[in-house]
Amino acid sequence: MRRLLVIPLLFALTLTAACGRDHPSDVVRIGVNDLALPHWEVFKSKAADAGITVEYVSFSDYNQPNPALSQRQVDLNKFQHVRYLANYNARNNDTLVPIGATEVFPLALYSKKYRSVTDIPRGGEITLSNNPANQVRPLLSLAAAGLVVLKNGASWDSKLEDVDPAASKVRLTPIDPTLTAQSLGSVAAAFVDDTFARPAGLTANEIIYTDDPERPDLKQYINVFAARAADKDNPTYLKLTEIYHDPAVEQAIKEESGYRGIFKYNTPADLQATATELEEKFRR
């Protein structure tokens, strides 16, 4: 998951090893959704050097890796950010926990008409996903960029209706996320997820604004390794989260086409505190 879209995908589940609850105790099975990326082989090799045998389970439906982890079909998964995990726990009364930070992916605002956000004229139109779950982060970015004013300030659950149109510089139009890239021909700017930006031929040349990855409100969007609560202190699993940041693994990730992530090193306790805080809010 480069930046996880909360959009139902056609269910398809493929395994690199037979899926089930019974697998050798000396094998760590990790659920991922991007197995084709070369860095996973580097990661596996580095894990072997540390005496850890890794097998991958490849998921193409974002609804499946967390239930698979809960049901012990996998031992860890790596596909989601903290916010997604917290929402899953709250909705399903589950207790999965983040045990290792991987990256945060800056959200990009693209434009084919302007070179910076300051160039966008008052009343300029910006498109974003029409999925409410995917609107919080764009709204936080727009507020940080000074393009919109949120009536009660930026919040973990900011909504379109929180935007003060009279005080904001731009107007927002929610559309199907698959159409955001196409909309760039007729709007001032658009938030386009990497999933759609690269096929549309968008490059860094069209990016006019990205998140500051150190902004406190973006901690919820750090991608993580997740485990069952009973395994949150498992030394082998924690070692694997460290191996993800081995220089060879990080270099392999950086060399992958279109990669724009920023590595994060938050402690498990820090990630778990963020997840717990979010879960409590989602449960209200």
C-alpha positions as CSV (number, residue, x, y, z in Angstrom):
1,M,0.0,0.0,0.0
2,R,1.6,3.2,-1.1
3,R,-1.3,5.3,0.2
4,L,-4.1,3.1,1.1
5,L,-7.4,3.8,-0.7
6,V,-10.5,2.8,1.3
7,I,-12.2,1.5,-1.9
8,P,-13.7,-2.0,-2.2
9,L,-11.6,-4.0,-4.7
10,L,-12.6,-7.1,-6.6
11,F,-11.7,-9.9,-4.2
12,A,-8.8,-12.1,-5.3
13,L,-6.5,-13.9,-3.0
14,T,-3.3,-15.6,-4.1
15,L,-0.8,-17.3,-1.8
16,T,2.8,-18.0,-2.3
17,A,2.4,-20.8,0.2
18,A,-0.7,-22.8,1.1
19,C,-2.9,-20.6,3.3
20,G,-4.2,-21.9,6.6
21,R,-3.7,-21.7,10.3
22,D,-1.2,-24.5,10.3
23,H,2.2,-23.6,9.1
24,P,5.7,-24.4,10.6
25,S,6.4,-22.5,13.8
26,D,9.8,-21.5,12.5
27,V,8.3,-19.7,9.5
28,V,6.9,-16.2,9.7
29,R,4.2,-15.6,7.2
30,I,3.6,-12.0,6.2
31,G,0.6,-10.7,4.3
32,V,1.3,-8.0,1.7
33,N,-0.5,-6.4,-1.2
34,D,2.6,-5.4,-3.3
35,L,4.5,-8.7,-3.6
36,A,5.7,-7.9,-7.1
37,L,8.0,-5.2,-5.8
38,P,11.6,-6.3,-5.8
39,H,12.4,-5.1,-2.3
40,W,10.5,-8.0,-0.8
41,E,13.1,-10.5,-2.0
42,V,15.9,-8.3,-0.5
43,F,13.9,-8.3,2.8
44,K,13.5,-12.0,2.7
45,S,17.2,-12.5,2.1
46,K,18.2,-10.2,5.0
47,A,15.7,-12.0,7.2
48,A,17.4,-15.3,6.3
49,D,20.7,-13.8,7.2
50,A,19.3,-13.1,10.6
51,G,18.0,-16.7,10.9
52,I,14.4,-15.9,10.2
53,T,12.5,-17.8,7.4
54,V,9.9,-15.6,5.8
55,E,7.0,-16.6,3.5
56,Y,4.6,-14.1,1.9
57,V,0.9,-14.2,1.4
58,S,-0.3,-11.9,-1.4
59,F,-3.6,-10.2,-1.1
60,S,-5.3,-8.1,-3.8
61,D,-8.4,-7.2,-1.7
62,Y,-7.7,-4.7,1.1
63,N,-10.5,-6.2,3.2
64,Q,-8.7,-9.5,3.7
65,P,-5.3,-9.0,5.3
66,N,-6.6,-8.0,8.7
67,P,-9.1,-10.8,9.1
68,A,-6.3,-13.2,7.9
69,L,-4.0,-11.9,10.6
70,S,-6.7,-12.2,13.3
71,Q,-7.5,-15.7,12.2
72,R,-3.8,-16.7,12.3
73,Q,-3.5,-17.3,8.6
74,V,-0.6,-14.9,8.6
75,D,1.7,-13.7,11.5
76,L,2.1,-10.1,10.4
77,N,0.8,-7.9,7.6
78,K,2.1,-4.8,6.0
79,F,-0.3,-2.9,3.8
80,Q,-2.0,-0.2,5.9
81,H,-1.5,2.9,7.8
82,V,-2.4,3.4,11.5
83,R,-5.7,5.1,10.8
84,Y,-6.9,2.2,8.7
85,L,-5.9,-0.3,11.3
86,A,-7.6,1.7,14.1
87,N,-10.8,1.9,12.1
88,Y,-10.7,-1.8,11.3
89,N,-10.4,-2.6,15.0
90,A,-13.2,-0.3,16.0
91,R,-15.6,-1.7,13.4
92,N,-14.7,-5.3,14.0
93,N,-14.1,-5.3,17.8
94,D,-10.6,-6.6,17.0
95,T,-7.3,-5.9,18.8
96,L,-4.6,-5.9,16.1
97,V,-1.7,-3.6,16.9
98,P,1.0,-1.8,14.9
99,I,4.5,-3.0,15.9
100,G,6.7,-1.2,13.4
101,A,6.7,1.9,11.3
102,T,7.6,1.7,7.6
103,E,6.9,4.9,5.6
104,V,4.6,7.8,5.2
105,F,3.6,8.8,1.7
106,P,3.1,12.6,1.1
107,L,-0.3,13.4,-0.4
108,A,0.2,15.2,-3.7
109,L,-1.8,18.0,-5.2
110,Y,-1.4,18.1,-8.9
111,S,-2.0,20.9,-11.4
112,K,-1.5,21.4,-15.1
113,K,-2.3,25.1,-14.9
114,Y,-0.3,26.4,-12.0
115,R,3.2,26.0,-10.5
116,S,2.3,26.6,-6.9
117,V,-0.7,26.8,-4.5
118,T,-0.1,30.6,-4.3
119,D,-0.8,30.8,-8.1
120,I,-4.3,29.3,-7.7
121,P,-6.8,32.2,-8.0
122,R,-9.6,32.8,-5.6
123,G,-12.5,30.6,-6.5
124,G,-10.3,28.0,-8.2
125,E,-11.7,24.5,-8.3
126,I,-10.0,21.5,-6.7
127,T,-11.2,18.0,-7.1
128,L,-10.8,15.2,-4.6
129,S,-12.2,11.7,-3.9
130,N,-15.9,11.5,-3.3
131,N,-15.2,8.8,-0.7
132,P,-15.6,10.4,2.8
133,A,-13.0,8.1,4.3
134,N,-10.4,9.5,1.8
135,Q,-11.3,13.1,2.2
136,V,-9.9,13.8,5.7
137,R,-6.3,13.9,4.6
138,P,-6.9,16.2,1.6
139,L,-8.8,18.6,3.9
140,L,-6.0,18.6,6.4
141,S,-3.5,19.4,3.5
142,L,-5.7,22.1,2.1
143,A,-6.0,23.7,5.5
144,A,-2.2,23.5,6.0
145,A,-1.7,25.0,2.6
146,G,-4.0,27.9,3.3
147,L,-6.5,27.1,0.6
148,V,-9.4,26.2,2.8
149,V,-10.6,27.3,6.3
150,L,-12.2,24.6,8.5
151,K,-14.9,26.1,10.7
152,N,-13.7,24.4,13.9
153,G,-10.1,23.9,12.9
154,A,-8.4,20.9,11.5
155,S,-9.6,17.7,13.1
156,W,-8.9,13.9,12.9
157,D,-12.3,13.6,11.2
158,S,-12.7,16.8,9.2
159,K,-15.5,16.6,6.7
160,L,-16.4,18.6,3.6
161,E,-19.2,20.2,5.5
162,D,-16.6,21.6,7.9
163,V,-15.2,23.9,5.1
164,D,-16.1,27.5,5.4
165,P,-16.8,28.5,1.7
166,A,-16.8,32.2,2.4
167,A,-13.4,32.2,4.1
168,S,-11.8,29.7,1.8
169,K,-9.7,30.6,-1.3
170,V,-10.8,27.6,-3.4
171,R,-14.0,25.5,-4.0
172,L,-14.0,21.8,-3.7
173,T,-15.6,19.2,-6.0
174,P,-15.7,15.6,-4.9
175,I,-15.6,13.1,-7.8
176,D,-14.9,9.4,-8.3
177,P,-11.2,9.0,-7.5
178,T,-10.6,7.2,-10.8
179,L,-11.5,10.5,-12.6
180,T,-9.3,12.9,-10.6
181,A,-6.4,12.7,-13.0
182,Q,-8.6,13.3,-16.0
183,S,-10.1,16.3,-14.3
184,L,-6.8,18.2,-14.4
185,G,-7.6,19.5,-17.9
186,S,-10.5,21.6,-16.5
187,V,-9.8,22.4,-12.9
188,A,-7.1,24.3,-11.0
189,A,-5.7,21.3,-9.2
190,A,-6.6,17.8,-8.0
191,F,-5.6,15.3,-5.4
192,V,-4.6,12.2,-7.3
193,D,-3.6,9.0,-5.6
194,D,-0.5,7.2,-6.9
195,T,-2.6,4.3,-8.0
196,F,-4.1,6.6,-10.7
197,A,-1.4,9.2,-11.1
198,R,1.2,7.0,-12.7
199,P,-1.1,5.3,-15.3
200,A,-2.2,8.9,-16.2
201,G,1.4,9.9,-16.9
202,L,1.5,12.4,-14.0
203,T,5.0,13.2,-12.7
204,A,6.7,15.3,-10.0
205,N,6.6,18.1,-12.5
206,E,2.8,18.5,-12.0
207,I,3.0,18.4,-8.2
208,I,2.4,21.8,-6.7
209,Y,2.0,20.8,-3.0
210,T,2.8,17.9,-0.8
211,D,2.3,17.2,2.9
212,D,5.0,18.0,5.4
213,P,5.7,14.5,6.7
214,E,6.6,15.8,10.1
215,R,3.2,17.4,10.7
216,P,1.8,15.9,13.9
217,D,-1.6,15.1,12.3
218,L,0.0,12.9,9.8
219,K,1.2,10.3,12.3
220,Q,-2.0,8.5,11.7
221,Y,-1.0,8.0,8.1
222,I,2.3,6.2,8.8
223,N,2.3,2.7,7.2
224,V,3.0,-0.1,9.6
225,F,3.6,-3.8,10.2
226,A,0.6,-5.1,12.2
227,A,0.5,-8.1,14.6
228,R,-2.0,-9.7,16.9
229,A,-2.0,-8.1,20.4
230,A,-0.6,-11.2,22.0
231,D,2.4,-11.0,19.7
232,K,3.2,-7.3,20.0
233,D,6.4,-8.1,22.0
234,N,7.5,-11.1,19.9
235,P,11.2,-10.6,19.4
236,T,11.3,-12.2,16.0
237,Y,8.5,-10.1,14.7
238,L,10.1,-6.9,16.1
239,K,13.4,-7.9,14.5
240,L,11.6,-8.2,11.1
241,T,10.4,-4.6,11.5
242,E,14.0,-3.5,12.0
243,I,15.1,-5.5,9.0
244,Y,12.7,-3.4,6.9
245,H,15.0,-0.5,7.6
246,D,18.2,-2.3,6.8
247,P,20.2,-0.1,4.4
248,A,20.0,-2.7,1.6
249,V,16.2,-3.0,2.0
250,E,15.7,0.7,2.1
251,Q,17.9,1.2,-0.9
252,A,15.9,-1.4,-2.9
253,I,12.7,0.4,-2.0
254,K,14.0,3.8,-3.0
255,E,15.1,2.4,-6.4
256,E,11.6,1.2,-7.3
257,S,9.8,3.2,-10.0
258,G,7.7,6.1,-8.7
259,Y,8.6,5.7,-5.1
260,R,8.0,8.9,-3.1
261,G,7.8,7.5,0.4
262,I,9.6,8.9,3.5
263,F,10.9,6.3,5.9
264,K,9.6,6.6,9.5
265,Y,11.1,5.1,12.7
266,N,8.4,5.7,15.3
267,T,8.6,3.2,18.2
268,P,5.9,0.5,18.6
269,A,4.7,2.3,21.8
270,D,4.3,5.5,19.9
271,L,2.4,3.9,17.1
272,Q,0.2,1.9,19.5
273,A,-0.7,5.1,21.5
274,T,-1.8,6.8,18.2
275,A,-3.8,3.7,17.2
276,T,-5.5,3.5,20.6
277,E,-6.4,7.2,20.6
278,L,-7.9,6.8,17.1
279,E,-9.8,3.6,18.0
280,E,-11.5,5.4,20.9
281,K,-12.6,8.2,18.6
282,F,-13.9,5.7,16.0
283,R,-15.9,3.8,18.6
284,R,-17.8,6.9,19.8
